[in-house]
Amino acid sequence: MKPRFLTKSRFKLALECETKLFYTNKKEYPDSKVDDPFLEALAEGGFQVEELARLYHAGGILVDGWDYDKVIETTNSLLLQDKVVIYQAAFKHENLFIRADIVVKEGNRLKLIEVKAKSFDGKDSMDFLNKSNCLDSKWIPYIYDVAFQKYVITKAHPELEVWSYLMLANKNARTSVDGLNQQFLITRNKDGYPEIKNKAGLSTLTLGNEILIKVKIDDIIDRIYAGIDTANYPEILFKDRIKILSDYYFKDKKIESSLGSKCKNCEFRCEPTELKAGMKSGYHECWKSMAEFIDHDFDKPSILELWDFRKKDQAIQDGKYFLNDLTNDDIGDAKSKKSGMTRTERQRIQIQKAVENDNSMVLMVDELKVEMDSWKYPLHFVDFETTAVAIPFHKNMRPYEGVAFQFSHHTIDEFGNLNHAGQYLNIERGKFPNFDFVRALKKELDQDEGTVFRYATHENSYLNMIYVQLKESPVSEVPDKNELCDWIITLTHSTEKQTKKWVGDRNMVDLLEMVKRFYYDPYAKGSNSIKAILPAVLNRSKFLQEKYSKPIYGTDEIPSHNYIDKVWIQIKDGVVTNPYKLLPPIFEEEELEEYIVDSTLAEGGAAMVAFCKTQFAEMSDVEKELVSIGLLKYCELDTLAMVLIWEFFRNEIYG
């Protein structure tokens, strides 16, 4: 039996929900967040940032291994030195155990440095506070983590004076060297966990300017210990909370915390098939215990499903668990200068549909028709795939500057002819693609003055960001920068961060806004995600079912760059299968199974992970080609999904 220590990862889990401590690491409670740590490292960049931080604190000694007693013994031995830098130092007090990212001992002073792949654009600890002079909620998981570590270290070594730091990606710093992120490649060790493989010869000169910032936070930790870091004084002090959490975890006893909006995305929520197979659902157990639910209650429309409802926690606290428990007073009222449904009107419609068991859709035909009549043919549908990495690609770039590596583009003319008109993908290792990306997009869209569609704000935000990157680039490096900037302005509207304000003559139409304002379908259960709206319209529309149940996609009738004779409509038990579930596996050859990035690219973050693997992991040419094929198919489906939603609207309005 492994010791049941409260570690910093378990402490952070308890910050989300104390009950989760009972469910975690138990096979009978499936955990949807348990993932491949190698892929997680690719997505978050934490291992690379930690390795960079170690190089900033060179000469340290790594305490390696998983044996609790051995790593504690090694750490204590190293701490006997007057001066020492230790990576992954181990500390234990009673049932508490932590591994510190970096500690620097100088005499009786110990600097505790927690490294996070999170951006920070401030200067000191005061920038972690909000306008009320309280700890900003977005920083609570990070600073409480350090407070927990400091508590354990001071209890384990009361002879030491502990200074505590957060080391973060500095948004105000620019790297002074090219190719910095290519210095830290990620590999799997023999146990399947990520390791960093540094390139030879790294030094302070090759690293260039420091792009991480170290912020001393002991003043905020003192507030946490005193219970004055938030507006409301806590019922229980920090040290007492740790004692309770560690005792309950050690004894494997459940803490029943409060129900709330946090339950919506609980990772300990079983699917019906898993329950039938004998698995347990922490989510179901909590609601049965604390809200006295019976099995039938889980089939009722839950308050957790209500779209954009900002009073979920208060309503649940008042014992209102179902949509039919809510009144107009709970919802309130909201006005809008635009036509269509307001936020509260959508909420009322969702509640009414649920209460009356009415599965019919709402489509505001007249209002939507006004919008559609203003659109100019040919119509263009674009989708971007992007990422933002902590360690920049190129000289003069800041941490977490966005990278746009892919787009897909569909067109429809006035006669309804559909065409996958173009695409772009750049996964060349170390290549900064943004400016070539815009050049390729401009070439695609400059053929006419047709209306351009996006889904949500992502594409507009990224083009605004690239606009800034272009403006900050010298003409000697980007001769066409002014031309590209002028073109971006025509296609976008300025964000709040822009000092210059504009709305382009061809400002992209947000199809998500069209959905929110004019269309509600109970099938989507309150979600407006394209991956929820697409199956809703496909299940609603006989027109789309008949058209796309035939192998016409990827033919002369509907040209495609990545599909041949594709049938998108497959119906099982009367329900159309979500096309995202039909994406082919990236790796079909059994001998390539070891290379799997993700069995399909049907989840939004998987494309980003796949791109990061092409940049930061060792890959064969075969694997890289397969990843490229998978990315192209995935992104093409994203713009096709937009087309299908538009076709649904057009057919409902014009027939």
Number of C-alpha atoms within 10 A of each C-alpha: 3 6 9 16 18 26 20 20 11 17 21 19 16 19 16 14 19 21 22 23 24 20 22 18 12 10 10 15 22 22 19 12 9 10 9 13 13 20 20 14 19 26 21 18 23 18 22 26 25 21 19 23 25 20 15 14 15 13 12 16 16 16 19 13 9 8 9 15 10 14 19 19 14 15 19 15 10 18 22 11 12 11 14 17 22 23 23 19 24 23 23 21 16 13 18 26 23 23 19 21 20 25 25 20 22 15 14 12 15 21 19 23 23 24 27 21 22 19 18 19 13 14 13 13 16 15 15 20 17 13 8 9 13 17 23 15 12 11 12 17 15 16 22 20 19 24 23 22 24 21 19 23 24 16 15 16 16 10 10 17 15 21 17 25 23 20 23 24 25 23 20 16 17 19 21 19 18 17 20 19 22 20 20 23 20 26 19 15 11 7 6 11 14 21 17 18 17 15 10 7 9 11 11 12 10 14 20 15 15 16 24 28 23 18 20 18 19 18 12 22 21 13 14 21 17 14 17 17 20 18 11 9 11 13 8 11 14 17 14 11 12 20 15 13 22 22 18 18 21 16 10 13 14 15 17 14 13 17 18 18 18 13 17 14 11 18 19 21 21 20 13 10 9 15 15 10 9 10 16 21 22 23 21 16 15 19 18 15 11 12 15 10 15 12 9 7 14 13 8 14 20 19 24 21 19 20 16 14 16 12 13 20 18 13 18 18 12 9 11 17 23 21 22 17 14 15 11 10 7 14 16 11 12 10 10 9 6 8 13 22 22 18 18 18 17 22 22 20 17 23 25 14 20 19 15 9 11 11 11 12 16 15 18 16 16 12 14 20 15 11 12 15 8 9 14 16 17 19 20 27 27 26 24 22 23 19 18 17 21 26 26 26 25 19 15 17 22 23 26 19 18 19 21 23 22 23 26 26 25 26 24 19 14 10 8 13 12 20 22 23 17 19 22 19 19 17 19 13 16 17 13 18 17 23 19 14 21 21 14 16 19 15 10 16 20 10 9 11 14 18 20 24 25 21 25 17 15 15 22 21 15 19 21 21 20 22 24 13 18 20 15 12 13 10 12 8 9 13 11 13 20 14 10 19 19 12 18 22 20 15 20 22 21 21 16 8 9 13 8 8 12 14 14 16 12 18 19 23 22 17 21 20 16 18 23 16 21 21 21 25 23 19 17 18 18 20 18 19 13 19 18 16 24 24 22 21 24 24 19 18 16 11 14 19 18 10 14 17 15 14 16 17 22 18 14 11 12 15 19 21 15 16 15 15 15 16 17 23 22 16 13 8 6 8 13 18 17 19 18 19 11 14 17 15 15 24 21 12 8 7 8 13 12 9 16 16 21 19 15 20 26 23 13 12 13 19 27 19 21 23 28 23 25 20 21 22 21 14 14 10 8 11 19 19 13 17 24 20 14 24 24 21 19 25 25 23 21 26 24 23 23 24 23 17 21 19 18 20 23 16 12 13 15 8 8
